[in-house]
Each structure stands twice: as C-alpha cells, then as structure tokens.
C-alpha cells in the first residue's frame, strides 16, 4: 500500500512539474496569519503607477508580463500585507536559488550533510564564464574543483553563482526541494531547471517548464526567515546570515538609507530584474518582494526610486500607527 501511494505521489509530482497551466491555475493563496491591507496595496499601486511600472510589458517571445510586488509591514502586532499583482507568477531568475538553499540547509540540520563536506564540481554544472558580481575575488568554479558545501552555499547566495547553484540543486535534489516548497504551500514555485541550457539538463528536465514564482511566495519565504519558521530556527538563522552577506546592492538596496540592514536575494536575466528581502533599521521593519519584467539597465533606476518611496511609506505608516 505504501509503495502504491509513493508511486502515485511521484506521478503527481511529475505531472505538476511538467504542466505549467495546471500549476499556475492554482491561485496563490494569502496565508491567514497576514492582515490583507487594502490601504497598503493602494499606496503601492500609486508608487508603481507613478514610476510607470504598473503596466503590460512586452518580454519578447514570452509575450506580455506584469510586475509582481508584495510588501509585508512588520511594525504592528500582526504582519500586514499589500501588493500589486502579488499572485502573478513570473520568471524569478536567480531569486529561486533561495529555495534551493533552504533544502540544502534542511538536509544539514537533519544530519544528512555537513557544512564542511567536500564536493567535486563536474561539468556541465560549471556553467559560469563570467562572475555574476565582478568585484567578488573568488574564482569561477571549474570541472574538477573540490570545494565544501558551505562554500557552495555562500557562493550561490552572496555572489549568485550559477555553477554553485547547479551543484546545490544536485546536492539537494529537485524532488526534495519541491517537497519543501509544497509543504510551505508555495505551489507553482517549483524548482524545475538548473542554470544551464536545456541540451545540458538532466534527463527528464530537458523539456520541463521553466521555473516561476510570485511575489507573494517569495515574500512569505522571507517572512518565515524573519520569524525563524523556515523549516526550523537553525535553518532560518543560517539563511538570514547568508542573505545578509549579499554582494549585489544595485537594486532595491540602492534606495535605502545606509543605516538599513537589508537581507536579500536578487536575480536578473534578459527581461527580468528581481529583488526580495527584509529591510530593518532597528525601528522600521518590512519585507519587500519585487519582480520587474524589464531589462536591468532600465529597471535598476526605477527600483531604486521605488525602494526609497516604500521606505518613506513605511516610516509614515509607523508614525500614523498603522
């Protein structure tokens, strides 16, 4: 009986992962621990419209796309959530590396892995030819390199290294990553692909749909990091440490005052520029999850302005007692 149930679950997982319409037909649900704040959403709508971001974007062969934005105000007794198209599934680029990291850390917390376990990099996982963060001094990974799990985790999050992410996906295993994603209710945000061309993908993943997520799921992930409920407190605090060492400060971080600590993960590729994080200046705390279907050179100046305006909004909300 157990074997039959396992087989059924495996077939269901394969069906979900290979049928994007089935996945995204399940609308993302706002968890009940949030207060849905219409006033906050209205203000965010004003900000995005003022910046020309609340519109249809032409993303080439991928058609028409829209911004996906969520903000969680953490300053009251209960977290208030608002957004613009926060349930819209969109390509997350490197942001989905944070889902991979959560499962690797879960395996470490269970004793299945150790931080200092050695790992040998093998082609085609060594996909990067240039550094995602050019000023980072660490060399590119190459076939045959022996590094530790801890090194790969740090490289994947803080430099957004694609080669490290490919290795981490192998270490975690996509079925396990997606089981963790489903346990948290983030259906539709399954990790389906490595950071490789399809011709180099593992059998069964070379024709699968691309990975997507939405601002709501990514914001909820950060809320669980913030509240130490992402898997368990140890995993949450380890993840927060990694996010706090993020080296990409070009997007939402650039619009924040220097006294704000920002724990974040970014992503960018072609038409997509994304940033998700926890902002904390010791008095004002909030989560912002922003996916913009726009090339980085166009999106970054707008994200800087958006970040500054949202920080000012959070200040005003705190003063007014909202």
C-alpha positions, 0 to 999 in steps of 0.5 A: 500500500505504501509503495502504491501511494509513493508511486502515485505521489511521484506521478503527481509530482511529475505531472505538476512539474511538467504542466505549467497551466495546471500549476499556475491555475492554482491561485496563490493563496494569502496565508491567514496569519497576514492582515490583507491591507487594502490601504497598503496595496493602494499606496503601492499601486500609486508608487508603481503607477507613478514610476510607470511600472504598473503596466503590460510589458512586452518580454519578447517571445514570452509575450506580455508580463506584469510586475509582481510586488508584495510588501509585508509591514512588520511594525504592528502586532500582526504582519500586514500585507499589500501588493500589486499583482502579488499572485502573478507568477513570473520568471524569478531568475536567480531569486529561486536559488533561495529555495534551493538553499533552504533544502540544502540547509534542511538536509544539514540540520537533519544530519544528512550533510555537513557544512564542511563536506567536500564536493567535486564540481563536474561539468556541465554544472560549471556553467559560469564564464563570467562572475555574476558580481565582478568585484567578488575575488573568488574564482569561477568554479571549474570541472574538477574543483573540490570545494565544501558545501558551505562554500557552495552555499555562500557562493550561490547566495552572496555572489549568485553563482550559477555553477554553485547553484547547479551543484546545490540543486544536485546536492539537494535534489529537485524532488526534495526541494519541491517537497519543501516548497509544497509543504510551505504551500508555495505551489507553482514555485517549483524548482524545475531547471538548473542554470544551464541550457536545456541540451545540458539538463538532466534527463527528464528536465530537458523539456520541463517548464521553466521555473516561476514564482510570485511575489507573494511566495517569495515574500512569505519565504522571507517572512518565515526567515524573519520569524525563524519558521523556515523549516526550523530556527537553525535553518532560518538563522543560517539563511538570514546570515547568508542573505545578509552577506549579499554582494549585489546592492544595485537594486532595491538596496540602492534606495535605502538609507545606509543605516538599513540592514537589508537581507536579500536575494536578487536575480536578473536575466534578459527581461527580468530584474528581481529583488526580495528581502527584509529591510530593518533599521532597528525601528522600521521593519518590512519585507519587500518582494519585487519582480520587474519584467524589464531589462536591468539597465532600465529597471535598476533606476526605477527600483531604486526610486521605488525602494526609497518611496516604500521606505518613506511609506513605511516610516509614515505608516509607523508614525500614523500607527498603522 
